[in-house]
Amino acid sequence: MGTSYDMCIDYETLCELESKLINISNNLGVSADSMLFALRNCDGFLSGNQFEKASQTTITCSEVSKKTIENISEVLKYITKLKECLETYSGCRYSE
């Protein structure tokens, strides 16, 4: 945090947060794809009600993951705008 500013300027924390969110989003995408792949491959040993329950649960989880990835994408856009504002603000201080 810069002590010469009248608001908290912590660009590094925003960058760390952005990096962690990108990592979470990527991991969610990989896990959703893995769940769908596993579902496609389990029809040989699951049948009937078991397969239907597994399909329903997997599809629901995949949809939640997709929605979460979309939400993270929106947060990343917001962080980008916030970083731009911080860059602009950091150049707007009074000289003493």
Steps between C-alpha positions, in 0.01 A plus 500: 500500500637839401516736796508817291151447359158578647367156408635148511716434194587132493560407139698188593205355693274557199752318280519210746122482520475506122754218471320285757163553332645403161641184659166415663316559173740276309473226762120518490503467122730198513298331773170559317647353183635204698159435657329503160769273354461256790123501453536412133729212591295359788200391295664159461488419871211716619150434380146608554436708810869514595594651165209746510596622848866526402406689184272742681754570774787541255306732272386711797858527627622588153239776467596642841866494395417678174302769684784543750751538217277768345480681836878485540536642151284797600707550816820493292356772274422706809851450639646614167293819516596551864868461417462760224337737748781444749760572234323825410451595865863436590600769250258756643658596832592843618863590517599622845 
